Amino acid sequence: MSKKDKKGRSGVVYSTNPDFEYTYQEGDDPEELPANQQKLRVLIDRKQRKGKEVTLVTGFVGPESPLQELGKYLKTKCGVGGSVKDGEIILQGDHRERVVALLMEKGYSNTKKAGG
């Protein structure tokens, strides 16, 4: 973590105003939608991964911590590696059907397979 993140001044580099006070606005983090209102899409991706398939879960609206928990749940249930980056859950391999079934079971009723 860089120093500017610790101080909470993301985006502010320098100000010539001697009376400048940085104020952080709390509206930057999106609020989490209930599970049945989340519109999640499960797709396969091979781009920029040297031909290896990964399963992507996109469309999650909310803070990072529930997304991390959902990613950990899916990785353990599928028995694969993966990560959570940029608001997406990445699972190694083709696990679309299983992931859709697990998300439906967990209460994400607007989950659909996307792509080929």
DSSP file (Angstrom, degrees, kcal/mol; ACC not computed):
  #  RESIDUE AA STRUCTURE BP1 BP2  ACC     N-H-->O    O-->H-N    N-H-->O    O-->H-N    TCO  KAPPA ALPHA  PHI   PSI    X-CA   Y-CA   Z-CA
    1    1 A M              0   0    0      0, 0.0     2,-0.1     0, 0.0     0, 0.0   0.000 360.0 360.0 360.0 132.5    0.0    0.0    0.0
    2    2 A S     >  -     0   0    0      1,-0.1     4,-1.5     4,-0.0     3,-0.3  -0.319 360.0-108.1 -81.9 168.2    1.4    3.4   -0.9
    3    3 A K  H  > S+     0   0    0      1,-0.2     4,-1.7     2,-0.2     5,-0.2   0.862 116.7  56.9 -64.4 -36.3    1.6    6.4    1.3
    4    4 A K  H  >>S+     0   0    0      1,-0.2     5,-2.1     2,-0.2     4,-0.7   0.850 105.2  51.7 -68.3 -30.8   -1.1    8.2   -0.5
    5    5 A D  H  45S+     0   0    0     -3,-0.3     3,-0.5     1,-0.2    -1,-0.2   0.875 107.0  53.7 -69.4 -36.1   -3.6    5.4    0.1
    6    6 A K  H  <5S+     0   0    0     -4,-1.5    -2,-0.2     1,-0.2    -1,-0.2   0.860 109.9  47.2 -65.4 -34.9   -2.8    5.4    3.8
    7    7 A K  H  <5S-     0   0    0     -4,-1.7    -1,-0.2     2,-0.0    -2,-0.2   0.608 110.5-123.2 -82.5 -11.6   -3.6    9.0    4.0
    8    8 A G  T  <5S+     0   0    0     -4,-0.7    -3,-0.2    -3,-0.5    -2,-0.1   0.792  73.1 125.3  77.2  28.1   -6.8    8.7    2.0
    9    9 A R    > < +     0   0    0     -5,-2.1     3,-1.7     3,-0.1     2,-0.1  -0.228  31.4 168.8-111.5  42.9   -5.9   11.2   -0.6
   10   10 A S  T 3  S+     0   0    0      1,-0.3     3,-0.1    -5,-0.2    -5,-0.0  -0.375  70.7  12.6 -61.9 126.3   -6.3    9.1   -3.7
   11   11 A G  T 3  S+     0   0    0      1,-0.2     2,-0.6    -2,-0.1    -1,-0.3   0.081  98.6 107.7  97.2 -22.4   -6.1   11.3   -6.8
   12   12 A V    <   +     0   0    0     -3,-1.7    -1,-0.2     1,-0.2     3,-0.1  -0.805  33.3 162.9 -93.3 121.0   -4.8   14.4   -5.1
   13   13 A V        -     0   0    0     -2,-0.6     2,-0.3     1,-0.3    -1,-0.2   0.859  60.3 -16.7-101.5 -52.6   -1.2   15.0   -6.1
   14   14 A Y        -     0   0    0      0, 0.0     2,-0.4     0, 0.0    -1,-0.3  -0.988  49.7-164.1-158.4 143.5   -0.3   18.6   -5.2
   15   15 A S        -     0   0    0     -2,-0.3     5,-0.1    -3,-0.1    -3,-0.0  -1.000  13.0-158.9-134.3 134.8   -2.1   21.8   -4.5
   16   16 A T        +     0   0    0     -2,-0.4    -1,-0.1     3,-0.0     3,-0.0   0.537  68.1 102.9 -85.9  -6.7   -0.7   25.3   -4.5
   17   17 A N    >   -     0   0    0      1,-0.2     3,-1.4     2,-0.1    -2,-0.1  -0.663  61.9-155.9 -77.7 118.7   -3.4   26.6   -2.3
   18   18 A P  T 3  S+     0   0    0      0, 0.0    -1,-0.2     0, 0.0    -2,-0.0   0.738  93.8  50.9 -69.6 -19.7   -2.1   27.0    1.3
   19   19 A D  T 3  S+     0   0    0      2,-0.0     2,-0.2    -3,-0.0    -2,-0.1   0.228  80.3 135.5 -98.3  14.0   -5.6   26.6    2.7
   20   20 A F    <   -     0   0    0     -3,-1.4     2,-0.5    -5,-0.1    -5,-0.1  -0.444  31.8-173.6 -69.8 130.1   -6.4   23.5    0.8
   21   21 A E        -     0   0    0     -2,-0.2     2,-0.4     2,-0.0    -2,-0.0  -0.989  19.4-136.3-123.1 120.6   -8.1   20.7    2.9
   22   22 A Y        -     0   0    0     -2,-0.5     2,-0.5   -10,-0.0   -13,-0.0  -0.629  20.6-167.2 -77.4 130.5   -8.7   17.4    1.3
   23   23 A T        -     0   0    0     -2,-0.4     2,-0.4   -14,-0.0    -2,-0.0  -0.982  11.9-142.7-120.8 127.5  -12.1   16.0    2.0
   24   24 A Y        -     0   0    0     -2,-0.5     2,-0.5     2,-0.0   -15,-0.1  -0.740  12.6-142.3 -88.6 130.3  -13.0   12.4    1.2
   25   25 A Q    >   -     0   0    0     -2,-0.4     3,-0.9     1,-0.1    -2,-0.0  -0.828   1.5-149.2 -96.6 129.4  -16.5   11.8   -0.1
   26   26 A E  G >  S+     0   0    0     -2,-0.5     3,-0.8     1,-0.2    -1,-0.1   0.556  82.1  83.6 -73.9  -9.2  -18.1    8.6    1.2
   27   27 A G  G 3   +     0   0    0      1,-0.2    -1,-0.2     3,-0.0    -3,-0.0   0.405  65.8  88.2 -77.8   4.2  -20.2    8.0   -1.9
   28   28 A D  G <  S+     0   0    0     -3,-0.9    -1,-0.2     2,-0.1    -2,-0.1   0.850  72.7  72.7 -74.3 -34.1  -17.3    6.3   -3.8
   29   29 A D  S <  S-     0   0    0     -3,-0.8     2,-0.1     1,-0.0    -1,-0.0  -0.693  84.6-128.5 -84.4 126.6  -18.0    2.7   -2.6
   30   30 A P        -     0   0    0      0, 0.0     2,-0.2     0, 0.0    -2,-0.1  -0.431  23.6-114.4 -72.3 148.9  -21.1    1.2   -4.2
   31   31 A E        -     0   0    0     31,-0.2     2,-0.3    -2,-0.1     0, 0.0  -0.563  34.2-105.3 -81.2 147.7  -23.7   -0.3   -1.9
   32   32 A E        -     0   0    0     -2,-0.2    30,-0.2    30,-0.1    -1,-0.1  -0.552  29.3-141.0 -77.3 131.5  -24.2   -4.1   -2.0
   33   33 A L        -     0   0    0     28,-1.4     5,-0.1    -2,-0.3    28,-0.1  -0.561  32.3 -93.3 -82.3 153.7  -27.4   -5.2   -3.7
   34   34 A P    >>  -     0   0    0      0, 0.0     3,-1.6     0, 0.0     4,-0.8  -0.285  40.1-107.5 -61.7 157.0  -29.2   -8.2   -2.3
   35   35 A A  G >4 S+     0   0    0      1,-0.3     3,-0.7     2,-0.2    75,-0.4   0.846 117.9  55.1 -58.4 -37.7  -28.3  -11.6   -3.9
   36   36 A N  G 34 S+     0   0    0      1,-0.2    -1,-0.3    72,-0.2    72,-0.1   0.628 108.6  49.3 -75.6  -9.9  -31.5  -12.0   -5.8
   37   37 A Q  G <4 S+     0   0    0     -3,-1.6     2,-0.3    72,-0.1    -1,-0.2   0.505  83.8 107.5-102.3  -7.5  -31.0   -8.5   -7.5
   38   38 A Q    <<  -     0   0    0     -4,-0.8     2,-0.9    -3,-0.7    72,-0.6  -0.550  60.4-149.7 -71.6 131.7  -27.4   -9.1   -8.6
   39   39 A K        +     0   0    0     20,-0.5     2,-0.3    -2,-0.3    72,-0.2  -0.760  25.9 179.5-103.5  85.2  -27.1   -9.6  -12.4
   40   40 A L        -     0   0    0     -2,-0.9    72,-1.8    17,-0.0     2,-0.4  -0.649  14.2-159.1 -91.1 143.2  -24.1  -11.9  -12.6
   41   41 A R  E     -Ab  58 112A   0     17,-2.3    17,-2.7    -2,-0.3     2,-0.5  -0.981   2.2-157.2-122.3 133.9  -22.8  -13.3  -15.9
   42   42 A V  E     +Ab  57 113A   0     70,-2.5    72,-2.7    -2,-0.4     2,-0.3  -0.950  26.5 158.7-113.0 121.5  -20.6  -16.4  -16.0
   43   43 A L  E     -A   56   0A   0     13,-2.5    13,-3.4    -2,-0.5     2,-0.4  -0.916  38.8-115.4-141.3 165.3  -18.4  -16.7  -19.1
   44   44 A I  E     -A   55   0A   0     70,-0.4     2,-0.4    -2,-0.3    11,-0.2  -0.830  30.3-171.2-101.4 140.0  -15.2  -18.4  -20.5
   45   45 A D  E     +A   54   0A   0      9,-2.4     9,-1.7    -2,-0.4    -2,-0.0  -0.996  24.7 163.7-134.7 138.2  -12.2  -16.3  -21.4
   46   46 A R    > > +     0   0    0     -2,-0.4     3,-1.3     7,-0.2     5,-0.9   0.371  41.1 123.0-124.6  -4.1   -9.0  -17.2  -23.2
   47   47 A K  T 3 5S-     0   0    0      1,-0.3    -2,-0.0     2,-0.1     5,-0.0  -0.392  85.2  -3.0 -70.3 136.3   -7.7  -13.7  -24.1
   48   48 A Q  T 3 5S+     0   0    0     -2,-0.1    -1,-0.3     1,-0.1    -3,-0.0   0.748 108.8  98.6  57.1  29.5   -4.3  -12.7  -22.8
   49   49 A R  T X 5S-     0   0    0     -3,-1.3     3,-1.7     3,-0.1    -2,-0.1   0.069 100.0-105.4-130.0  23.4   -3.9  -16.0  -21.0
   50   50 A K  T 3 5S-     0   0    0      1,-0.3    -3,-0.1    -4,-0.1     3,-0.1   0.824  79.0 -54.4  56.5  37.0   -1.8  -18.0  -23.5
   51   51 A G  T 3 <S+     0   0    0     -5,-0.9    -1,-0.3     1,-0.3     2,-0.2   0.363 102.0 135.6  84.3  -5.4   -4.8  -20.1  -24.6
   52   52 A K    <   -     0   0    0     -3,-1.7     2,-0.3    -6,-0.2    -1,-0.3  -0.556  53.4-124.3 -77.9 140.3   -5.7  -21.3  -21.1
   53   53 A E        +     0   0    0     -2,-0.2    40,-2.2    -3,-0.1     2,-0.3  -0.635  29.4 179.4 -85.7 139.9   -9.4  -21.2  -20.2
   54   54 A V  E     -AC  45  92A   0     -9,-1.7    -9,-2.4    -2,-0.3     2,-0.6  -0.981  25.8-128.8-133.7 150.8  -10.7  -19.3  -17.2
   55   55 A T  E     -AC  44  91A   0     36,-3.1    36,-2.6    -2,-0.3     2,-0.4  -0.883  25.8-160.2 -98.7 124.5  -14.2  -18.9  -15.9
   56   56 A L  E     -AC  43  90A   0    -13,-3.4   -13,-2.5    -2,-0.6     2,-0.6  -0.881  10.7-162.8-107.7 136.0  -15.1  -15.3  -15.2
   57   57 A V  E     +AC  42  89A   0     32,-2.1    32,-2.1    -2,-0.4     2,-0.3  -0.973  25.6 171.2-114.3 114.7  -18.0  -14.1  -13.0
   58   58 A T  E     +A   41   0A   0    -17,-2.7   -17,-2.3    -2,-0.6    30,-0.1  -0.755  40.2  57.6-121.3 165.6  -18.8  -10.5  -13.7
   59   59 A G        +     0   0    0     28,-0.3   -20,-0.5     1,-0.3     2,-0.3   0.512  57.4 153.1  97.4   7.3  -21.5   -8.0  -12.8
   60   60 A F        -     0   0    0     27,-0.6     2,-0.6    -3,-0.2    -1,-0.3  -0.538  27.8-158.6 -73.0 130.6  -21.2   -8.0   -9.0
   61   61 A V        +     0   0    0     -2,-0.3   -28,-1.4   -28,-0.1    -1,-0.0  -0.951  49.2  54.9-113.0 118.4  -22.3   -4.7   -7.5
   62   62 A G  S    S-     0   0    0     -2,-0.6   -31,-0.2   -30,-0.2   -30,-0.1  -0.900  87.1 -36.3 151.4-178.4  -21.0   -3.9   -4.0
   63   63 A P     >  -     0   0    0      0, 0.0     4,-0.9     0, 0.0   -32,-0.0  -0.119  57.5-107.8 -68.8 170.4  -17.9   -3.5   -1.9
   64   64 A E  H  > S+     0   0    0      1,-0.2     4,-2.3     2,-0.2     5,-0.2   0.822 106.3  66.1 -71.7 -34.1  -14.8   -5.7   -2.3
   65   65 A S  H  > S+     0   0    0      1,-0.2     4,-2.1     2,-0.2    -1,-0.2   0.898 101.7  45.6 -65.0 -43.6  -15.1   -7.9    0.8
   66   66 A P  H  > S+     0   0    0      0, 0.0     4,-2.3     0, 0.0    -1,-0.2   0.865 113.1  52.7 -65.6 -31.6  -18.4   -9.7   -0.1
   67   67 A L  H  X S+     0   0    0     -4,-0.9     4,-2.4     2,-0.2    -2,-0.2   0.903 107.8  50.8 -67.2 -40.0  -16.9  -10.3   -3.6
   68   68 A Q  H  X S+     0   0    0     -4,-2.3     4,-2.3     2,-0.2    -1,-0.2   0.913 110.9  49.1 -60.8 -43.0  -13.8  -11.8   -2.0
   69   69 A E  H  X S+     0   0    0     -4,-2.1     4,-2.3     2,-0.2    -2,-0.2   0.907 111.5  48.4 -64.2 -42.2  -16.0  -14.1    0.2
   70   70 A L  H  X S+     0   0    0     -4,-2.3     4,-2.4     2,-0.2    -1,-0.2   0.896 111.1  51.4 -65.2 -39.8  -18.0  -15.2   -2.9
   71   71 A G  H  X S+     0   0    0     -4,-2.4     4,-2.4     2,-0.2    -2,-0.2   0.904 110.1  48.4 -62.6 -42.0  -14.8  -15.9   -4.8
   72   72 A K  H  X S+     0   0    0     -4,-2.3     4,-2.2     2,-0.2     5,-0.2   0.903 110.7  51.8 -65.1 -40.6  -13.4  -18.0   -2.0
   73   73 A Y  H  X S+     0   0    0     -4,-2.3     4,-2.3     1,-0.2    -2,-0.2   0.932 112.1  45.3 -60.2 -47.3  -16.6  -19.9   -1.8
   74   74 A L  H  X S+     0   0    0     -4,-2.4     4,-2.1     1,-0.2     5,-0.2   0.886 111.9  52.0 -66.6 -39.0  -16.6  -20.7   -5.5
   75   75 A K  H  X>S+     0   0    0     -4,-2.4     5,-1.6     1,-0.2     4,-1.2   0.904 112.7  44.6 -64.8 -40.4  -12.9  -21.7   -5.5
   76   76 A T  H  <5S+     0   0    0     -4,-2.2    -2,-0.2     2,-0.2    -1,-0.2   0.898 113.9  48.8 -72.2 -39.1  -13.3  -24.1   -2.7
   77   77 A K  H  <5S+     0   0    0     -4,-2.3    -2,-0.2     1,-0.2    -1,-0.2   0.855 118.2  40.2 -68.8 -33.8  -16.5  -25.7   -4.1
   78   78 A C  H  <5S-     0   0    0     -4,-2.1    -1,-0.2    -5,-0.2    -2,-0.2   0.644 103.8-131.8 -88.0 -15.3  -15.0  -26.1   -7.5
   79   79 A G  T  <5 +     0   0    0     -4,-1.2     2,-0.3     1,-0.2    -3,-0.2   0.873  65.0 115.8  69.5  37.5  -11.6  -27.2   -6.1
   80   80 A V      < -     0   0    0     -5,-1.6    -1,-0.2    -6,-0.2     2,-0.1  -0.812  64.2-108.3-130.8 169.9   -9.6  -24.8   -8.3
   81   81 A G        +     0   0    0     -2,-0.3    11,-2.5    -3,-0.1     2,-0.3  -0.443  49.7 126.2 -89.6 171.5   -7.3  -21.8   -8.0
   82   82 A G  E     -D   91   0A   0      9,-0.2     2,-0.3    -2,-0.1     9,-0.2  -0.981  36.5-125.9 166.3-169.1   -8.3  -18.3   -9.0
   83   83 A S  E     -D   90   0A   0      7,-2.1     7,-3.4    -2,-0.3     2,-0.5  -0.954  16.4-117.8-157.3 172.8   -8.5  -14.7   -7.9
   84   84 A V  E     +D   89   0A   0     -2,-0.3     2,-0.4     5,-0.2     5,-0.2  -0.973  43.3 159.0-122.7 113.3  -10.7  -11.7   -7.5
   85   85 A K  E >   -D   88   0A   0      3,-1.9     3,-2.0    -2,-0.5    -2,-0.1  -0.997  58.8  -5.7-138.1 139.7   -9.5   -8.7   -9.5
   86   86 A D  T 3  S-     0   0    0     -2,-0.4    -1,-0.1     1,-0.3     3,-0.1   0.809 128.0 -51.5  52.6  38.8  -11.2   -5.6  -10.8
   87   87 A G  T 3  S+     0   0    0      1,-0.2   -27,-0.6   -29,-0.1     2,-0.3   0.649 117.4 107.6  76.4  14.5  -14.7   -6.6   -9.6
   88   88 A E  E <   - D   0  85A   0     -3,-2.0    -3,-1.9   -30,-0.1     2,-0.5  -0.938  63.5-136.9-124.7 147.5  -14.4  -10.0  -11.3
   89   89 A I  E     -CD  57  84A   0    -32,-2.1   -32,-2.1    -2,-0.3     2,-0.5  -0.916  21.4-161.6-100.5 126.9  -14.0  -13.5  -10.0
   90   90 A I  E     -CD  56  83A   0     -7,-3.4    -7,-2.1    -2,-0.5     2,-0.4  -0.947   8.7-177.1-114.3 121.4  -11.5  -15.5  -12.0
   91   91 A L  E     -CD  55  82A   0    -36,-2.6   -36,-3.1    -2,-0.5     2,-0.3  -0.954  30.0-116.7-116.8 137.2  -11.5  -19.4  -11.7
   92   92 A Q  E    S+C   54   0A   0    -11,-2.5   -38,-0.2    -2,-0.4     2,-0.1  -0.567  78.1   9.5 -75.3 128.2   -9.0  -21.5  -13.5
   93   93 A G  S    S-     0   0    0    -40,-2.2     2,-0.9    -2,-0.3   -38,-0.3  -0.264 103.0 -51.9  98.0 175.6  -10.6  -23.9  -16.1
   94   94 A D        +     0   0    0      1,-0.1    -2,-0.1   -40,-0.1     3,-0.1  -0.806  66.1 142.3 -94.4 104.0  -14.1  -24.3  -17.6
   95   95 A H     >  +     0   0    0     -2,-0.9     4,-2.6    -4,-0.1     5,-0.2  -0.083  19.6 130.3-130.4  32.2  -16.6  -24.5  -14.7
   96   96 A R  H  > S+     0   0    0      1,-0.2     4,-2.7     2,-0.2     5,-0.2   0.929  73.5  44.9 -58.2 -52.2  -19.5  -22.5  -16.1
   97   97 A E  H  > S+     0   0    0      1,-0.2     4,-2.2     2,-0.2    -1,-0.2   0.918 116.5  45.8 -61.4 -44.3  -22.3  -25.0  -15.4
   98   98 A R  H  > S+     0   0    0      2,-0.2     4,-2.5     1,-0.2    -1,-0.2   0.903 113.1  49.5 -66.4 -40.8  -21.1  -25.7  -11.9
   99   99 A V  H  X S+     0   0    0     -4,-2.6     4,-2.6     2,-0.2     5,-0.2   0.912 110.6  50.1 -65.8 -42.4  -20.6  -22.1  -11.0
  100  100 A V  H  X S+     0   0    0     -4,-2.7     4,-2.3    -5,-0.2    -1,-0.2   0.924 112.5  47.9 -61.0 -43.6  -24.1  -21.1  -12.3
  101  101 A A  H  X S+     0   0    0     -4,-2.2     4,-2.2    -5,-0.2    -2,-0.2   0.908 112.4  48.6 -64.1 -41.8  -25.6  -23.9  -10.2
  102  102 A L  H  X S+     0   0    0     -4,-2.5     4,-1.6     2,-0.2    -2,-0.2   0.897 112.1  48.5 -65.3 -40.4  -23.6  -22.9   -7.1
  103  103 A L  H  X>S+     0   0    0     -4,-2.6     5,-2.6     2,-0.2     4,-0.6   0.891 111.1  49.8 -68.3 -38.7  -24.6  -19.2   -7.5
  104  104 A M  H ><5S+     0   0    0     -4,-2.3     3,-1.0     1,-0.2    -2,-0.2   0.915 110.7  50.5 -63.1 -42.0  -28.3  -20.2   -8.0
  105  105 A E  H 3<5S+     0   0    0     -4,-2.2    -1,-0.2     1,-0.2    -2,-0.2   0.833 107.5  54.1 -62.9 -33.6  -28.1  -22.3   -4.8
  106  106 A K  H 3<5S-     0   0    0     -4,-1.6    -1,-0.2    -5,-0.1    -2,-0.2   0.576 128.1 -96.3 -79.8 -10.4  -26.6  -19.4   -2.9
  107  107 A G  T <<5S+     0   0    0     -3,-1.0     2,-1.6    -4,-0.6    -3,-0.2   0.444  82.9 131.0 112.0   1.2  -29.5  -17.1   -3.9
  108  108 A Y    > < +     0   0    0     -5,-2.6     3,-0.9     1,-0.2   -72,-0.2  -0.640  25.9 169.1 -86.4  83.6  -28.2  -15.3   -7.0
  109  109 A S  T 3   +     0   0    0     -2,-1.6    -1,-0.2     1,-0.3   -73,-0.1   0.661  65.2  63.1 -76.7 -17.2  -31.3  -15.9   -9.1
  110  110 A N  T 3  S+     0   0    0    -72,-0.6     2,-0.4   -75,-0.4    -1,-0.3   0.056  74.6 128.6 -94.3  26.4  -30.4  -13.5  -12.0
  111  111 A T    <   +     0   0    0     -3,-0.9     2,-0.3   -72,-0.2   -70,-0.2  -0.666  32.0 172.1 -85.2 133.9  -27.2  -15.5  -12.9
  112  112 A K  E     -b   41   0A   0    -72,-1.8   -70,-2.5    -2,-0.4     2,-0.3  -0.966  35.7-111.4-138.6 154.7  -26.8  -16.5  -16.6
  113  113 A K  E     -b   42   0A   0     -2,-0.3     2,-0.3   -72,-0.2   -70,-0.2  -0.664  38.4-165.7 -78.8 141.4  -24.2  -18.1  -18.8
  114  114 A A        +     0   0    0    -72,-2.7   -70,-0.4    -2,-0.3   -73,-0.0  -0.919  41.6  19.9-128.2 155.1  -22.8  -15.6  -21.3
  115  115 A G              0   0    0     -2,-0.3   -73,-0.1     1,-0.2    -2,-0.0  -0.144 360.0 360.0  80.4-179.4  -20.7  -16.1  -24.4
  116  116 A G              0   0    0    -72,-0.1    -1,-0.2    -2,-0.0   -73,-0.0   0.462 360.0 360.0 -52.6 360.0  -20.2  -19.2  -26.6
